[in-house]
Amino acid sequence: MALAQRPPVKLTPLDAAPFARFGASVSINGDRVLVGAPQVDGGDGAAYVFERRDGVWQQTAKLRAPGAHPNGIAKRGVLLGDSFAFVAAGSQSVGASDPSSVVVFENQGGDHWVATGALSAPDWTALEDTSFGLDDNISYSENTLFVGRQSNSSVYVFEYDEDAGVWAFLTKLVGPKAGFGRDTAVCGDHALVISGGGVVFAYERIGGSWTETQQFFGTNFGAYTVALEGSHALFATTLFALGYFVEAYDLQDGQWAQAQPILQAAESPFSSLSVGGAAGLIVDPVGPKARVFDRQGGCWVEIASPIEDVFVAAAIDGSTAVFGDPADSELGLSSGAAWIYEDVLGERWADLGHALGGTNGSPCATGSGSLIGEDPVVMQLLRAREDAVAFLIVGLTQLNASLKGGTLVPALDLAGFPLALPTNTNGEVIINATWPAGIPSGFTTYYQYWIVDPAGPVGFSASNAISGTTP
């Protein structure tokens, strides 16, 4: 199965120029994309806004700092909120005459964007390097902006005052580990900050103040980048640079705990992580390849074969992903390009819920594959009781009947099911199959596992139900 069912859309700016490096950074929010071009306009830099209107992506604005920013903008990263765009600017050299900053643009309706200010570290001095906002370590959620500054192991928090219509410095989080602020992620009242040693610091906004609630390492040692959406986080971790991994963590009862140990492994660092909605995106350096994950029943599952291309930056929101390739030279050497992939989740598989908890919490059922005749299909049961019997129920319709303290979703209308299967020592069942040819478009089947489990309400636990619909 290809990564996307629709051909990708290539984005280039209306004023494309050699060496602009358009695509060095990207961000997406709904039907709007922001792409950084750090070397355009003689090195001044700019960020470009594209919007999907009537199904067509088109450039709607070019964002430049008012006047000439001393160190240029879009040098490091771009970030897109509902009505704000953030563009990291500046140099990281010691003794620079001006600090690094994050330039804020506000959308004032339609295609009209206005630069409303530049946020910088209030305690900056010219004797320090200007690593404020370095390496895309800026994150935004609900009128809150986190900006890391590794050089003094700090994260600066800014908030938007809706009454005054301005962004203001709120507080400075100082880490006990060198390099604190290497990467940041904030969503609602929760934030995650990575230190140079790979320790993850968790924060919660309590009574208007950000309070540290937890410190932890990834299972495979140190974390170096993070993506966060709601109560779900993806971490890229490394074991003394001997291997690189992506791990999934969930927020459970106020504490972050590992949900899945290894989603992906590689011999080189992952270049990008992104989470948006129920979708996760990992750019694997080997190939390189972009891998798309869907969250079903609380578990992440790779739902498509990867796309292989050279991308530097990537971001995802729901079923739409954007990739940046600043080395693209179609319109001039290193003029750059960005690519939009739509329908990356494919909408073939749906999570219907109704899990019933047991020994290891709520068992998780996932499905992946194109559901095109003779293509491979993988179905998994995860987090079930170890060395138990799991009954796979497959139906052609939904029953949604009460059973054993839970809900039986598939109807018992397909011959050969329920099918008794053993779980392994990890509480898993993995089925690799080939989807049969000749099944008509729009045909839906329903799946759910019921597991013999004394920790369940009536001696059974159950996975979430999933459905698969042929394209």
N, C-alpha and C positions, 0 to 999 in steps of 0.2 A: 504494500500500500504506500502510495506517495505521501509526502508530508501534507500536501494540500490537494484538494480536489479541483481547485480553480487555478489557472495559470497565474504566476506571480505578477504583480504590477511593479514596474520599475519607476522610481521617483528620481528626478533630477531637477535642480533649480532652474528658473527661467534665465538666470544670469550665470549659468555654469561656466567655470573657468579653470584652466590648468592649475594644479597644485592647491586648489581650494580645500581638498580633503573633506568634501561633503560626505556625511555618513560616519564621521569619527565617533559620534554619539547619537543615540536615538531614544525617544520616549513615546509612549502611546497612551491615550486616554479616550476610550470610546471610538468615535469617528474622527478623531484628531490625532495627528502625528507631529512631533517636533524633531528636527534633524539638525545637528550641529555641523558647521563648516568652519573650523578654526583658522584656516589660512586664506579665506576669501577676502577680497578687497585689500590686497596688499598686506595681509596678516592681521587686519583689524578684527576679523572673525565676525560671524553672524549665525543666527539660528533661523530655520525656515519652518513655517507652519503649513501643513497640508491637511485638507479635510475631505472626507468622503461625502459627496453630495449626489443624491440620486444614483448611488452606486459607482460614482466616478471620483477618483482621487485627484485633487487639484491643489496647486499652491495658492494659499490665501494671504500670506504675509511673510515678510522678511524682518526679523528682529535684530536691531543693532542698538548698541549702547548710545545714549544721547551724547553728542560730541564725540571725542576720540578717547576711548578708554586707554590709559597708559600702557596696559599690557595686552590689550585685545580681549575679546570675549569668545565664548564657546571653546576655550582652550582645553577644558577638561570634560565637562559633561553638561547635559541638558536634562530637564525634568519638567513634566507636564502635569498640571493639576486641572481641576474643573474650569477654573477661570484665571489661573496663574500659570506663567511659564518662568522657569528658573534656569539661568544660564551662567555656568561657572566661568570666572574670568581671572586673569592674572598670571604672574610668574611665580616660581618657587625659589628664586634666587635670594641669597642672603644680601641684605643691604639695599633691597629694592626701595625706590622712593615712594611706592604706593602699595598698599596691601592687596592681597587677593580678595576677591569678593564674589558674591552671587548676585547677579543683576536680576531684578524682579520685573516682569512684564505682566500687566493686567489686561484681560480682554474686556473691553467696554462696549461690547455688542458687535455682532457680525464679524467682519474682518479687521476691526479696529483694535489694535494693541498699543498700549502706552507703557513706556518704561517709568516705573514709579519709584525706583530707588535701587541702591546697591548695598547689600548687607555684608558686613565684614566683622572680623573679631574686634571687639571694643578694646582689648588689651594689646593690640598689635604694636610692635616697635620695629624700626628699620634694621635693628641688629639681629632680628630673627628671620628665619626663612618664612616664606608665605605659603605654607602648605594647607591653608584654609580652603576646604573644598577640593582637595587634590584627589585624583583618581576616582571621580564620580561618587565620593562618599557623602553625598547629599541625599536626603530623603524627605518626603512630604506626605502629610495626611491631615485632612480636616483642619486647615488653618494653622498647622504646626510644621515647622521646618527644622530638621536636624542637619548640622554641617560639622563634619569631622575635621580635626586639625592634629595630625599625628605628631608634629614637631614638638608640641607641648602637652601631648597626651590629653587632649580635651575635645569635647563636643559642645558646640554652641547651639542653643535652642532659641528659635525665634517664633513669635506668634503674631497672627494678624488680628488687629483690633478692628472689628467690623464697624463700630460706632465712629472711630476716628478715621477709618479707611487707610491705615498705615500698618506696616510691619515693624515690630519692635523686638529688641533683644530681651529675652526672658531670663535665661540662666545659663551657666556654664557647668557642664558635667566634667569633673576631673577624674581620670582613671588612675588606679594604683599601678597599672602595668605600662611599660614603655610602648609607644605606638598606639595607645588607646584612641579610637576614632578612625582606625584603618578603614572600616566600612560601617555604615549605619543603615537601619531600617526602622521606620515608624509606621504604625497603623492604629488609628484610634487612640486608645489610652495605653498602648503597649509599644515598647521600642527595644531594639537589640543593637548592641554596639560591640564591635570586635576590636581587640587590642592587637598590638604587633606580635605578641606571643601566642596568638590564636585563642585566647580566652574570650568567651562570650559573656557579656554583661547584659542582664535583662533589667528593664526599667518599666515602672507602671506610673501613670499619672494619678496621683491620689490627692484630692483636695486642691487641685490646681498645681501641685508640685510633682516633679519627676523624682521617683524614689527607686533606688536599686533594690531588686527583689531576689536576684539569683546570679550566681557565677557558675559556668560549666564549660567543659571541653567537649568537642565532638567525640564520638566513639573512636574515630580514626585520628585522634589527636587534635591538632590545631585548626581552627576555622580561619578562613581568610576572606570570605565574602558571604553575604547573606541576602535573601529575598524574603519578604514578609507580606502576607495577605490575611487579615483577620487573625485567626488562631493557628494558622499554618505557616511554617517557615521552611525554607530550603537553605542548607549550608554547604558550601564547598570547603572541604577539609583536606589536610595533608598530613602524612606520617613521615616527618623529617625529610620531606621532598622525595621520599622513596615511592610514593604512590599518592594519587589524588582521588577524592571521593566526593559524592554528593549524598547528603543525609537529609532525612525529613524529620522535623520535630513538630509537635503539637502542644498548644497551651492547655494543660489539664489541671483543673482546680488551682489555678494561679501559678503553676510551675510548668516550665518547659521540659518536656520529656520526649525521648526519641520515639517516633512512630514507625519508621522504617530505617534499617541500618545503612544500606547502600542501594541507592537508586542507580548509580552509575559510577564506574571506576575508570581511571585513565592514568597514563604515565606522565602527562604534562598537566599544568594547571588549567582548569576550566576558565574560559575567557569571559563568560557571561552567565548570570542567573537572572531569571525574572519570574514573577508570579503575578497573575492577574485573573481574578474570578476563580474558576475551578481549574484553570490551566497553569501549567508550569513549563518553563522553557530553559533548556540547558544547552550551551554551546560547548561541545566536546572538542578539544584541541586536536585530537587524532582524526585526520581526514581533511579539514575539520568537518564536524557534523553538528547540525542543530537537531536536538531531540525534543519532542513535544510530549508532555505528560498531562493526563486527565486525572482528577481526583474523584474516585468512585468509592462510596461507602467509607470515606475517611482514609483511603489508601491511594497512593499515587501509582499510576500504571502508564507505561509508554504506549501510546495509542496508534503510532504510525512508524513506518520505517523512516530513518533520518534523511534530511536533505544535506547533500554534500556540496559545500561551497566555502569560499574564503570570506567570512564575516568577522568584523572587529567588534561590533556592538549589536545588541539584540534586546527586544522587549516584547511582552505579550500582554494582551488584555482580552480575556474571554477567548473567542475563536479567531482573533486576528493577531498576527505577529508581524513585527517590522525588524529588518536587519540592515545594518550599515556596512558599506564596503568603500572606505575612503580611497582605496587604491584603484578603483574602477577608472579606466582611461578612455572610455568611448567618446567623451566630449573634450578630451585633452588629458594629458598625463596627470594622473592622480586628481582628476576633477572630482571623482567620487560619485556614489550613487547609494540609494536606499531601495530596499525591496519590501513590498507588502505581500504577505501570504494570508489569504482569507480562508475561512472554513477549516482551520487546522485541526479542530477537534472532530470534524467530520459529521457530527450529529448522528452517528450510527448507534452509539451506545448511550443508554440513559440510566442513571442511578435512581431507583424508585424508593429507597429507604427501607424501613421496617426491620432493621436488625434487632436481634434479641440477645442481650448480653449473657456471657458465660464465663468460663475459667479465665480467659485472657481478654476480657472486655467484649466489645462487639465484633464478631467475626466479619470479615470484609470480602465481598465478591467483586471481582473486576472482569471486564471483557475488553479485548482489543482485537483489531483486524478490520479489514475493509468490508467484510460481508459480501464480497464479490465472489462469484463462483470460482472454486478451485484455488482461492487465496487462503493463506494460513490464518487460523484463528487461535487465540490463546485465552483460556479462561482460568482464573485463579481463585482459590479460597485462601485467605490469609488470616492470621490471628485466631484460628480455631483451637480447640483443645487438642493437645498432642496425642498421637497414637489412638485416635478415636475413629468412630464410623460417622461419615458425613453422607447424608442422602441428598443427591442432586435432583431437584425437581425442575422439569422443563415443561412449560405449557404454551398453548397457542393463544390463550386469553388470560385475563386477570380474574382471579377469584376474590382476593382480599378477604379471606375468611379467618376468623379467630381460631388459633390452634396453639395449645401448650403455653398459654400466656403471651403469645405473640400473634403475628399476622402472616398467614400463608398467602403469598401474592399470586404465584402461577396456579392456573387451574390444572387439575389432574386429567388432562384431555389428550395426552400424547403417549402412545404406546412405548413401553420400555422404561418408563420413569414412574416412581423414583428409582434412582440408580445408586446403590451403596458403594461408597469409595472410602479407602482408608486415608486418614491424614498422616503426614509424616512426623518426624520428631520435632519439627518446627511448627506444627499445627497448620500445614499447608496441603493443598491439593492443586496440582498444576496439570491442566489438560491442554495438549497441543493437538490441533485437529485441522482438517481442511474443510472449508465451507463448501457445501454441495452446489453443483451447478444446476441451473434451471429454476431457481427460486425467484418468483416475480418481485419486481420493485415494490417497496412499501410493505413487505411481509415482516411481521413482528413476532418475535418469540420472547418468552419471559423465563428467567432463571433465578433460582434461590437454593441455598444449601440449608439443611437442618442437621445439626450435629448432636449426637448423643453426648450429653454433658451434664454431670450431676450439679454443676454450679448454676445451671439454668433454672428458671422458675419452676418448671415441671419436668426436670431431667433432660431438657433440650435447650440448646442455644440455636440461633439462626442468623444467617448473614443478611445483609441488605439484599433486596431483589434488584436485578438489572434487566434491561430489555435491549434487544438488538434488532435494528430495522434495516432491511436491505436497501441500498441506494437505487 
